[in-house]
Amino acid sequence: MDMTGKTVMITGASRGIGAETARVFASAGANVALLARSQDEIAALAGEIGEKAIAIPCNVARYGELSSAVATTVQAFGGLDVLINNAGVVDPIDHIGDTDPDAWGHLIDINLKGVFNGIHAALPALRAGGGSVLTISSGAAHNAIEGWSAYCASKAAVNMLNRSLHLEEQANGIRAIGLSPGTVATQMQRVIKASGINPVSQLDWDVHIPADWPAKCLLWMCSAEADSYCGEEISLRDEGIRKAVGLI
């Protein structure tokens, strides 16, 4: 997949799936805008990638910061072709009756409002040439998991937001696709492991896939081969998808 001349904006780009996605898209020739709250980490990653990358400190829960990030990206690279909504947290992990309401709401601000904020801010630039909105989903969008009420609720809502975006914007050339990557060897899995709640926390580390697998799938999702999934969600647990992406 040749992305030369294309510009990609990635939220949560400081580590894990976001950082690997930046590397994969830059290797394919794309310009990459790296967004995260962790300024030092995205600056280091931009330095690693080189002139095709810019680092933009941004809290996705704040619409004004995302709107400014889009403007900076368009000014730097001349446009925007792909938005990757990757930023997300899993805390608080706790039973509903024991969860701090402010912590529950903070997750919603990041995982759900952050995705809406990114889409809303990026749409004018994406409509200019037709573009893709790729959003990290989860099996938790479809199955209740003990201790994950906030995470499950946010991912279920994001799945419906993706469907709504497809319904409203496909005529404007917008491709909206979700990606459910399964369990990935990232810091989030360490947080889950430490919680000790539910069967996911009991999984052995070697069952988690490497972060570059979903990154490579996101690149594939920009191709015409993925057009049939617009408005839907791709599961990286699907061996057919893994084969199409070149992972097996």
N, C-alpha and C positions, 0 to 999 in steps of 0.2 A: 504494500500500500504506500504509494508516493504521496506525501503531504507537503511537498515543496510549494512554498508560497501561501500555505494555509496558516491560520492563526488559531491557537487553542488556548482557552482559559481553564485552569484547573484549580478548584478549591480544595483545601486540605492538602496542599502540595508539599508540605514540609517533611513527610515521612510516609512509609507504608505504600499503599496502592497509589496515592497521589504522586509521590516522588518517583516511583517506577514508571508511572504513566507519563510524566514529564520527560524522562529519559527515552522511553520508547517513541513518543511522538517527535521529539527532537531528532532522534536517529533516523526517523522517516522523512525528515526535512522540514518539519513544521516549526513555526515560531511558537513559543510557549510562554504564557503569562502565569506565574506561580503565585497563588494566593494562599495565605495562612496567617494565623496570629503569631506564629513563631518566626519573627523577623530574621534572626541569625541563621536559622536552618534554611529558609528559602533563599537567602542571600548566598549562602555557601553552595546550594544546588545550582543557582543561576550562574555562579562563577564556574562550576564544574561543566555545565552545558555550554556556556560561551555566549556569543553575541545573539543567538537565537532566543535567549531567555531573558525575561525581566522578573524581578521579585517585587510583589506588591503586598505589604502588610495589610491584612483585612480580616475583620470579624464578620462572618457571613450573617450573623444575627442582626447586624445593623445595615439597613438598606442603603443609607447614604454612603457607607464605605464600599459596598458592592457597586453602586452606581458610579462612583469615582474610579473604581478599578476597571470597569468596562471602558470608561472614557480614556483612561491612561493606556489601556491595551490598544484601543483603536488609534490613538495618537501615535503610539510607538510603531505599530505594524500596519496601519492603514485599513484595518477591518477586523472582523471576528467571524470565524467559521464554525467553531465547535466550543460549546460550553460543557464541561464535565463537572457535575455536582457530586463531589466526593467527600467533602467535609462532613464529619459525623462523630458522635460520641455514643458510648453505651451506658455510661453512668447516668443516673443512679441504678444500680442493680440491687433490688430489694423487693420484698413483698409490698403490695399496694398499701396496706394498712400501716406499714412502718416507713414508707418513703417520705422524705421531706418534700412538701409541695413545691417549694421554690426550686429545688434541684430537678424535680420532674418537669417543671415549666422551662427550666434552662435548657434541658435536652430538646424539648419541642422547638425552642427558639433557634437552635442550631440545626437540628435534623430536618425539620419541616419548614419553618419560616426561612431558614437559610437557603433552602432549595427554591422556594417561591421567590425570594429576593433576587437570587441569581438569574432565574428565568425572566422575571419582570425587567430587571436592569439590562439584560443582554438582548432581549427580543428585537428592539429597533435595529441593532447592528446585525443580528442574525438574519432578519428579514431582507436586508439590503441585497444579499446574494444567495439566500437560502442556506440554512445551516443545520447542524445537529445539536440536540440537547441530550446528553448521555448522563444518566443518573444512577448512582450506586444504590441498589435495592438490597434485599435480603430475604432469605426464607422466612425470617421473622415477620415479613409483611403478610404472610398467609397462615402462620401457625403461632398460636399463643405459647410463650415460653415462660416458665416460672421465674419470677424476679425481674422480668424484662418488660413490664407493662408500658413504660415510656418508650422504649426502643421499638417494640412491636407496633404500638400505636402510631409512632412517627413514620415507620417504614410502610405501614399499610396506607397511611394518608399520602405519602409520597408516590406510592404506586398509582393511586387515583389521580393525583396531580399530574402525573405523566400521561395518563389516559386523557385527562381533560385538555392538556396542552396539545396532544395529537388531534383531538376533535376540533379544537378551535384554530389551530395554526398550520395544519397540513397543507391547506390551500395556499398558504404563504411560503411554501417550500421548507417548512420546519420539520425535521425528522426527530421525533421524541422516542427514545428507547431506554428501558431500564436494564440494569445488569445485576443479577443475583450471583455473586461470586462463590458462595459457599464459605467455608471457614478458611481464613487466610492467615499466614504466619506474620502477624503484625503486632504492634503494641496493644491494640484492642483485645487480642486474644490473651495477652498476659493479664490484662485487667479482668477479663472473664474468668480466667484460671484462678486468679487470686480470690475471687468472690466465693468460690466453692458452692454456688447455687446452680442447680439444674444440671442435666447431663452434659451440656456443652462444656461446662467448666471441667469435666472429668476426662475430656478427650486428650489422648496423647499428642504431643507437639508434632510428631511426624505425620499426622493425618492432615495437617493444614497445608494448603497449596502455597507456593511462593507468590509474592506480591506481583511479580512480573507477568504471571498468567492473566489476571484480570486486566493488567495494563495492555497486554498484547490483544486481548479480546476487545477492549475499547477501541483500539486502532482498527481492528477488523470491522467493528460496528460502524465505522465511517464509510465503509464500502457499500456498493450496490447490493452485494450478497446479503446484507442484513436488512434490506428494505422491507422484507416481509414481516419483520418484527416491529415496525413502527407502530407506536401506541401500545406495545406489549413489553414483555420482559424476557430477557435471555437468561437462562440458567447455565452457569459454567459447570454444573454437575452433569450436564447432558454430554454424553460422549460424542454425539454428532457435532455439537458446537465445538468441543475441544479439537476434534479432527479438522473442522473447517478453519479454525484459527491456527492450526499447525502445532498444537500442544501434545498430540499423540500420533 
